[in-house]
Amino acid sequence: MDLNEKGKLWIENILGVAVISIERLYGGVSSLIFEVETGKGPVILRQFDNEEWLREEPDLVSHESASLQIACNSDLSAPILLAADKTGGKAGMPSILMTKVEGKVLLEPEDFHLWTDGLAKTLSEIHRIEAGKFPWKYAQYMNREKVEIPGWTQNPEVWNVALERLHGSVPQYRETFIHRDFHPANVLWKDDDVSGIVDWPNACLGPAGIDVGHCRVNLALLHGIEIADLFLEAYQRHATGFDYDPYLDIVSIFDAIDGPITVYKGWTDLGVEGLTNQLMESRLDAFMESVVMSK
């Protein structure tokens, strides 16, 4: 989908300069992202076009706007909020205009130790942000009472143990600011360093371990258990006051199986090849077993 004329005019009115060119960016699947070249340089426009998501969370624009302001008040490199249209009345659909953060997504690094260390260090910095009384709070994505063992698993007994753990006591945690969708496709790199963190509409106050678990699920699916474990080891080095509990990894895995397990389109859009749905199932089976056996 191209940027509509209404969105273009909104940007021009906000910035007071002409739009020169528009490029659709890929790598995410939940909204439309455009890089817009203007007389004042490039900016990024996010437009929320997912009607189901908007029905469930009609405050998405307000949520990401507040998240960006919290992130930018820290030392993190995150987009700076330029303007927001909560209802889409001016931009054609609910929209956020923000600065462009330099860098590129890196999904297939040459040095996995350097890569996972950079990801982990960045996540630990997010978790040190003082967010005060940030109004959005963590909640599990899945309905815990309706979760079932996936029909595709080759290890149902392992998933049964995990399901029992899921329905057991919930560990206590210290509430902190979390990104809530932290994974490699939302991290930008320049040379060998992280240059920015993007995609903030899910940030909230919650357990650091759910960010760790969400990223570990993504890493296990993308590259396997060893890389997910490298990331955990690196996060434990960089984090302050973090005690790993496999419970939040189990939650993150069940959060990820709302329907068939398929290759994430964001990865293939960014050039990753060789992944199959069957490989995703096999890797998630193996990851769940490793988590269940960890304690």
URJOZI-V568258 format. One record per residue. N is the residue number from 1. OMEGA is omega in radians with two decimals (NA if undefined). BURIAL is I if it has 16 or more other C-alpha atoms within 10 Angstrom, else O. Layout:
n & omega & burial
N & OMEGA & BURIAL
N & OMEGA & BURIAL
//
This chain:
n & omega & burial
1 & 3.12 & O
2 & 3.06 & O
3 & -3.10 & I
4 & -3.09 & O
5 & 3.14 & O
6 & 3.10 & O
7 & 3.11 & I
8 & 3.14 & I
9 & 3.11 & I
10 & 3.11 & I
11 & -3.13 & I
12 & 3.11 & O
13 & 3.13 & O
14 & -3.02 & O
15 & -3.14 & I
16 & 3.11 & O
17 & -3.11 & O
18 & 2.95 & O
19 & -3.10 & I
20 & -3.14 & O
21 & -3.11 & O
22 & 3.11 & I
23 & 3.06 & O
24 & 3.11 & O
25 & -3.11 & O
26 & -3.11 & I
27 & 3.03 & I
28 & -3.08 & I
29 & -3.01 & O
30 & -3.13 & O
31 & 3.09 & O
32 & 3.13 & I
33 & 3.13 & I
34 & 2.90 & I
35 & -3.04 & I
36 & 3.10 & I
37 & -3.12 & I
38 & 3.09 & I
39 & 3.08 & O
40 & -3.12 & O
41 & -3.07 & O
42 & 3.00 & I
43 & -3.14 & I
44 & 3.09 & I
45 & 2.99 & I
46 & 3.05 & I
47 & -3.11 & I
48 & -3.09 & I
49 & -3.12 & O
50 & -3.03 & O
51 & 3.14 & O
52 & 3.12 & O
53 & -3.14 & O
54 & 3.08 & O
55 & -3.13 & O
56 & -3.10 & O
57 & -3.09 & O
58 & -3.14 & O
59 & -3.06 & O
60 & -3.11 & I
61 & 3.10 & I
62 & -3.12 & I
63 & -3.12 & I
64 & 3.11 & I
65 & 3.13 & I
66 & 3.13 & I
67 & 3.12 & I
68 & -3.13 & I
69 & 3.08 & O
70 & -3.10 & I
71 & -3.08 & I
72 & 3.06 & O
73 & 3.07 & O
74 & 3.10 & O
75 & -3.13 & O
76 & 3.00 & I
77 & -3.14 & I
78 & 3.11 & I
79 & 3.07 & I
80 & 3.14 & I
81 & 3.10 & I
82 & -3.13 & I
83 & 3.12 & I
84 & 3.04 & I
85 & -2.99 & I
86 & -3.04 & I
87 & -3.06 & I
88 & -3.12 & I
89 & -3.12 & O
90 & -3.03 & I
91 & 3.13 & I
92 & 3.02 & I
93 & -3.14 & I
94 & -2.92 & I
95 & 3.01 & I
96 & 3.06 & I
97 & -3.05 & I
98 & 3.11 & I
99 & 3.07 & I
100 & 3.04 & I
101 & -3.12 & I
102 & 3.09 & O
103 & -3.13 & I
104 & 3.04 & I
105 & 3.11 & I
106 & -3.10 & I
107 & -3.11 & I
108 & -3.05 & O
109 & 3.02 & O
110 & -3.08 & O
111 & -3.08 & O
112 & 3.11 & O
113 & 3.12 & O
114 & -3.09 & I
115 & -3.12 & I
116 & 3.09 & I
117 & 3.11 & I
118 & 3.09 & I
119 & -3.09 & I
120 & 3.12 & I
121 & 3.12 & I
122 & 3.14 & I
123 & 3.12 & I
124 & 3.10 & I
125 & 3.05 & I
126 & -3.06 & I
127 & 3.08 & I
128 & -3.12 & O
129 & 3.05 & I
130 & -3.07 & O
131 & 3.10 & I
132 & -3.13 & O
133 & 3.11 & O
134 & -2.95 & I
135 & -3.09 & O
136 & -3.06 & O
137 & 3.14 & I
138 & 2.97 & I
139 & 3.07 & O
140 & 3.13 & O
141 & -3.07 & O
142 & 3.00 & O
143 & -3.00 & O
144 & -3.09 & O
145 & -3.08 & O
146 & -3.11 & O
147 & 3.11 & O
148 & 3.05 & O
149 & -3.09 & I
150 & -3.10 & I
151 & -3.08 & O
152 & -3.02 & O
153 & 3.02 & O
154 & -3.09 & O
155 & -3.08 & O
156 & -3.13 & O
157 & 3.10 & O
158 & -3.14 & I
159 & 3.10 & I
160 & 3.06 & O
161 & 3.13 & O
162 & -3.13 & I
163 & 3.08 & I
164 & 3.11 & O
165 & 3.13 & I
166 & -3.11 & I
167 & 3.10 & O
168 & -3.10 & O
169 & 3.13 & O
170 & -3.12 & O
171 & 3.06 & O
172 & 3.11 & O
173 & 3.06 & O
174 & -3.11 & O
175 & 3.13 & O
176 & 3.10 & I
177 & -3.13 & I
178 & 3.14 & I
179 & 3.07 & I
180 & 3.02 & I
181 & -3.09 & I
182 & 3.07 & I
183 & -2.97 & I
184 & -3.11 & I
185 & 3.08 & I
186 & 3.13 & I
187 & -3.14 & I
188 & -3.11 & I
189 & 2.99 & I
190 & -2.97 & O
191 & -3.11 & O
192 & -3.07 & O
193 & 3.01 & O
194 & -3.12 & I
195 & 3.13 & I
196 & 3.08 & I
197 & -3.08 & I
198 & 3.04 & I
199 & -2.99 & I
200 & -3.06 & I
201 & -3.11 & I
202 & -3.08 & I
203 & -3.09 & I
204 & 3.00 & I
205 & -3.10 & I
206 & -3.09 & I
207 & 3.09 & I
208 & -3.07 & I
209 & 3.13 & I
210 & 3.01 & I
211 & 3.12 & I
212 & -3.12 & I
213 & -3.14 & I
214 & 3.13 & I
215 & -3.13 & I
216 & 3.07 & I
217 & 3.13 & I
218 & -3.13 & I
219 & 3.11 & I
220 & 3.12 & I
221 & -3.09 & I
222 & -3.02 & I
223 & 3.12 & I
224 & -3.04 & I
225 & -3.05 & I
226 & -3.11 & O
227 & 3.06 & I
228 & 3.12 & I
229 & 3.06 & I
230 & 3.13 & I
231 & 3.14 & I
232 & 3.12 & I
233 & 3.14 & O
234 & 3.13 & I
235 & 3.13 & I
236 & 3.07 & I
237 & -3.00 & O
238 & -3.01 & I
239 & 3.09 & I
240 & 3.06 & O
241 & -3.12 & O
242 & 3.05 & I
243 & -3.10 & O
244 & 3.03 & O
245 & -3.10 & I
246 & 3.14 & I
247 & -3.08 & I
248 & 2.95 & I
249 & 3.12 & I
250 & 3.08 & I
251 & -3.11 & I
252 & 3.11 & I
253 & 3.12 & I
254 & 3.05 & I
255 & -3.02 & I
256 & -3.03 & I
257 & 3.05 & I
258 & -3.06 & O
259 & -3.13 & O
260 & 3.07 & O
261 & -3.13 & I
262 & 3.09 & O
263 & -3.13 & I
264 & -3.08 & I
265 & 3.11 & O
266 & 3.13 & O
267 & -3.13 & I
268 & 3.06 & O
269 & -3.13 & O
270 & 2.97 & I
271 & 3.13 & O
272 & -3.13 & O
273 & 3.02 & O
274 & 3.11 & O
275 & 3.09 & I
276 & 3.10 & O
277 & 3.12 & O
278 & 3.10 & O
279 & 3.10 & I
280 & 3.13 & I
281 & -3.12 & I
282 & -3.12 & I
283 & 3.13 & I
284 & 3.02 & I
285 & -3.10 & I
286 & -3.13 & I
287 & 3.12 & I
288 & 3.12 & I
289 & -3.13 & I
290 & -3.14 & O
291 & -3.13 & I
292 & -3.12 & I
293 & -3.01 & O
294 & 3.09 & O
295 & NA & O
//
